[in-house]
């Protein structure tokens, strides 16, 4: 099922009676979700991603704009008539019912030509339970299940009616780290096997990037960037997106571009040719103030490196090593550079020098914080 949001806006009355302006949770949201895709809605708390999900499901009605399922305008259609499956953060299972009864519960509400017999309901529940790999748990109650098993029951309950759209609202937040990894892999598998258009809401960028066909990065109800996860990571449209994606986060320095060189402090760390309007600004002898973002994996220890930092400590993490350092132009407390453990030999003393990988460096306008294009020379 293709989903189209056309200039959708959602306003809520401000709880502060002294402020008469409404709170805008979703602001002029326009996006087309292709049939059978898994889309990640990503952003910090309060960015409007859960409200967007509620608008798609019909739990909230937009203040402006329209929502389409295929060619059908569902803007004012009640939630129960939209054919959506919802999975919430807290699972919302009925504690007194068995797994079988929890899964068949939505089928018991069907009426008319869609009404099913008990045998038909149990057959459908058994089929979807096999899909999410909980077939042996059908007679247990939620209290007898682990967190991951409860989450699978919630997913099975959402899938049993074979919805046109599957909506997942922070579904992994209550699981421990290892179980989150396992369950998100299961979600990706289930989505591929069913082919259901799926929208996955999370504040965890690693989750969104690992399983989504496309990610939508939001802030304050506004879309900042849409794209394939790796493309957005490699080419963020602005400083906010660059800082939000990545673990550890991108390292940001204050600097400038002057005469075809990127300066951090007094060191020319990279030779570049700016493109677009920024290229014209750097054509003379003037200096262009910029924010310089360097991904943690963009640092290469080298005796002839052009960026000099004060070494704080080295943290061994197994496969990789985190080199922690400082620099007067760094925006924050400590710089984190992720280095393959076999390349750490020789790092020591009071300073560490780095060569930079141009593909892992981003430049941002100091005023607008928008990305500045460049070619490494």
Buried (B, 14 or more C-beta within 10 A) or exposed (E): BBBBBBEBBBBEEEEEEEEEEEBBBBBBBEBEBEEBBBBBBBBEEBBBBBBBBBBBBBBBEBBEBBBBBEEEEBBEBEBEEBBBBBBBBEBEBEEEBBBBBBBBBBBEEEEEEEEBEEEEBBEBBBBBBEBBBBBEBBEBBBEEBEBBBBBBBBBBBBBBBEBBBBBBBBBBEBBEEEBBBEBBEBBBBBBEEBEBBBBBBBBBBBBBBBBBBBBBBBBBBBBBBBBEBEEBBBBBBBBBBBBBBBEBBBBBBBBBBBEBBBBBBEBBBBBBEBEEEBBEBBEEEEBBEBBBBBBBBBBBBBEEBBBBBEBBEBEEEEEBBBBBBEBEBBEEEBBBBBBEEEBBEEBEEEEBBBBBBBEBBBBBBBEEBEBBBBEEE
